[in-house]
Each structure stands twice: as C-alpha cells, then as structure tokens.
Amino acid sequence: MINKKIMNIAIIGLGNIGGYLYKYLLSNKKILSKKNNCTPNIIFISAKNKNRKRKFKIDKKKWLNNYLEATQSKNVDIIVELIGGAEGPAKKLVFNALKNKKHVVTANKALIAKYGDQLSKIAETNNVNLEFEAAVCGGVPIIRSLKEGLIANKINRVYGIFNGTSNYILSTMDKKNEDFKNVLLNAKKLGYAESNPKSDLNGDDVAAKLKILSSLCFNSFIDKNIHVEGINFIDKADIDNANKLGYKIKLLGVSEILNKRIYQRVHPTLIKKSSYIASIDGVLNAVIVDGQPVGQNVIQGEGAGPEATTSALISDISSILRGNIKFPFSISSNERKKLKYKVISDRLFSAYLRFDVLDKPGVLSNITNIFSKNKVSIKRLIQNPSKTKKNSSIIIITHDSKDKSLNKIIKQIKKKSYIIKNPKLIRIGISN
Ligand SMILES: NC(=O)c1ccc[n+]([C@@H]2O[C@H](COP(=O)([O-])OP(=O)(O)OC[C@H]3O[C@@H](n4cnc5c(N)ncnc54)[C@H](OP(=O)(O)O)[C@@H]3O)[C@@H](O)[C@H]2O)c1
C-alpha cells in the first residue's frame, strides 16, 4: 500500500462540502500527486439525486446509482463520506467501507461522536485509516496536531470555541448592538447558519466535537456524559451587562481531568475582555490545549464552510496517500481507557445571575436572603430599574460557589411571584 503510485477515491455526498472537495481535488490533482508522491484519482461519485442541478459539472460515467457499491469495488482505496448524520446512509457507508478494508475520510462529527469507538476497532483490525480531521473545527488542524505534533504531551485540559455559528451570533450581537433573532436571520442569509441551526444553538454540535477531542487528548474511549447548555437564552441585555462588567460572552466547550475524573461541559461563559479567547470573533474557532511539557498551545482558524473543511479533508486524504496508517484515536483501542465522569455540581464557579423582577419593596432583600441561606456570597450587585420603574433587572456576581448551590438559588427564586422572566445563570471564567 505504501508504494502505490495512484489511489482511487469515491466521494459520497456532493452537497456543500462534497461538491467543493470534488472540484478542488480535480483541479489540484497534479500538485497533490507531487506532494504526496501518489496520485489521488476520483473513480466514483454519488449522492442522493443524480438529476439534481449542481453548481459544477459532474462526470456521469463516475456516478454510482447505489453508493454502497463503492464499499465493494476492488478498485476503490479511499471512501470519503460527506452525507452527514449519525445514522442512516452515512453510518451504513462508513461501517461497510471499513469492514471491506477501505480507508475512510469523513467530516461527520455526529457519526464519530456516537460510533467512533466501534469504527476505530474495525479500522485497526483491518489495518485501514479512519480519518476525521474535518469533523472537528473545520480548517483548524487540531486532530493531526494532537496525533502528531503534540504526541509527546500529557494533556490535562482542552477547551475553546468550537462552533462558528454561535460565535458569530454572540460577537455580532455585541459589536452591532443587535438582538438574537435579527442576527440569526442575517447569519442564515450569509450562509453562516443552516436553515435548521438547532444543534449549533443548543450546544449539541460543540458537545459532539468536545467528546471527540477529549478521547484524543486523554487516550480514553468516547464519554457520552456531558453537561450541555446552548446560547438560545442569551439576550442583548446579557451582552450589555457583560460588557459593563468587563466581560464577553462565549459558548465554550471545556474538558479536563481532575483527580482521575473527566469533566466535560458546554455552556455560555463570561470571559475577561483582555483574555485571548474573548478576542475570537465571528465564525472563527479556537482550540486551546494544556499539556506537559509543551505548556499551553493554541490553534485558531475558520471553523466551517466548504473551503476550510476541504483543507482538513485534503490533509486526511494526503495522509492516506502517503501510507501513514495510524490508530484513529491516537493509540490502540486495546490501550484506550474508560474514564470516570464527574458532574459539575460540586465544582466552584463565580457566576453572573440575572433576575428580572417587579420593582417593589422587599424583593431585593428576599433575593439576597436566598443567597445567604444557600451560602453563596455576593461580590457585586447591580440594579437596573426599567424606564417605567415598574420592573427592575437585578444582576448579581458571586464569589466562587458550588455549581449546585447556584442552581438551587435559580430554582428557588424562579418560583417567586415577583419574577417576570426566567432567571439566568452564566458561569464566569474557565474553572476553579
Ligand atoms: N457545512 C459545513 O460547513 C461543514 C463543516 C464541517 C463538517 N461538515 C460535515 O460535512 C458533512 C456534509 O455536510 P454538507 O454541509 O455538505 O451537507 P449537505 O450540503 O446537506 O450535503 C449532503 C449530501 O449528502 C447526499 N445524501 C443525502 N442523503 C443521501 C443518501 N441517502 N445517499 C447518498 N447521498 C445522500 C446529498 O445528496 P443530494 O445532493 O443529491 O441531495 C448531498 O449531496 C456533514 O457530516 C457535516 O456535519 C459540514
């Protein structure tokens, strides 16, 4: 395999990403052949609808009516799966391809986060590659960095901004002083958000990427346990309050090992304006890895879109062209560990809590009483009465407190008759 001078590729899925990759591979075949000393030759293509109008010309002679034929053809070396989704055709294609000893390249985070452990065992048994650089943070080469450039390191924490759509929404709300709905509408028009951006906004997209990164960083199996909150509940007032207090709001994924336990969480976080991560705006992604002996390592770049994703896909394809067969998750499945997961309820966080209340006597003292009963001490309190003076917004910044106590306060105050909107809790900083 290592000495092959040509490798045959089947691209299945010709949408946003597959279409761009197809064109790119055709027009860059020569230079990629030179760089890899092996020619990437597209032998088959397939998608759902042969007659769909596409922005590019396809060679109908290469079209497979049944995409699964690619997994059985003796002539196919590499299958690139660009259909998407954890189940259905993508799952069938990737399982069959690996079972039939084909190398697989995929951009499918949902599939890898759910079935990555099973798939990597099949790939290892059959001595073929399963590559998924494009599944995590688009053009940011974090997976190759973890498997190669950072191989020396013992990593105890990985965190960052892993979703371009939510980062675009939060930073545009901040910079252009617009509300969530308007920014989301614009993001859809500009192609930054999909028509159904549910998993970008509810944190699930970041969760899938974080699970994959954790297992690569900690040499462990994929841990399905994770605390997930999205950005749907953040409004303009939160962004303004954060600014006044010297923070930016970012949707972060954070995974770390403490006392041999894994903590995985995704939630909006108030980050000091002066910090590096607060400066990552728009559709950019950034991954920060804390390891020994390297210290802190940062990689930033475009997190999505056909161009950035194709950059990652070509990196994976090139690795296979060069005969670089590796364990999909960095070490053999026989060596990967099952880590013990710990919920964040006993972790300490300073937090921002916001209560929109009827502005009447006794409310403030009732709220501060509930804080003291739950042993949460207040660092700062700001009261913003509305213009009509009928309502008021109370912002409280706490000292470090147990996450479960902060949540208990929210639960107790939520029931009060003076509450006019769901109270909010946003944690401050990465961790304590
Ligand atoms: N978009 C991004 O910025 C981005 C970034 C990183 C990773 N990804 C990942 O890349 C993958 C592809 O995303 P995309 O944005 O390119 O999606 P897309 O535009 O919706 O394209 C999906 C493709 O899959 C084909 N397909 C659907 N059902 C099929 C079936 N039953 N059999 C064969 N083909 C089928 C479609 O065929 P038709 O064309 O005939 O409808 C289409 O060509 C996903 O896993 C996604 O998570 C995307």
The ligand as an ORCA input file, in Angstrom:
! r2SCAN-3c Opt
* xyz 0 1
  N     -21.201     22.631      6.004
  C     -20.135     22.816      6.781
  O     -19.633     23.943      6.963
  C     -19.479     21.631      7.441
  C     -18.295     21.817      8.184
  C     -17.667     20.725      8.757
  C     -18.235     19.464      8.611
  N     -19.410     19.298      7.898
  C     -19.950     17.955      7.756
  O     -19.848     17.551      6.386
  C     -20.895     16.635      6.074
  C     -21.645     17.125      4.840
  O     -22.202     18.405      5.108
  P     -22.804     19.341      3.943
  O     -22.921     20.689      4.532
  O     -22.029     19.155      2.689
  O     -24.261     18.668      3.764
  P     -25.243     18.826      2.507
  O     -24.937     20.061      1.737
  O     -26.618     18.624      3.065
  O     -24.877     17.572      1.578
  C     -25.269     16.259      1.883
  C     -25.012     15.382      0.677
  O     -25.381     14.045      1.032
  C     -26.169     13.499     -0.006
  N     -27.091     12.499      0.520
  C     -28.123     12.687      1.373
  N     -28.766     11.517      1.590
  C     -28.126     10.585      0.854
  C     -28.335      9.216      0.616
  N     -29.355      8.548      1.179
  N     -27.489      8.573     -0.223
  C     -26.468      9.220     -0.841
  N     -26.228     10.547     -0.673
  C     -27.062     11.212      0.172
  C     -26.916     14.676     -0.620
  O     -27.323     14.319     -1.938
  P     -28.044     15.364     -2.938
  O     -27.001     16.417     -3.249
  O     -28.402     14.552     -4.128
  O     -29.214     15.905     -2.181
  C     -25.845     15.755     -0.564
  O     -25.047     15.711     -1.713
  C     -21.754     16.543      7.355
  O     -21.344     15.422      8.109
  C     -21.422     17.833      8.092
  O     -21.597     17.725      9.504
  C     -20.015     20.349      7.311
*
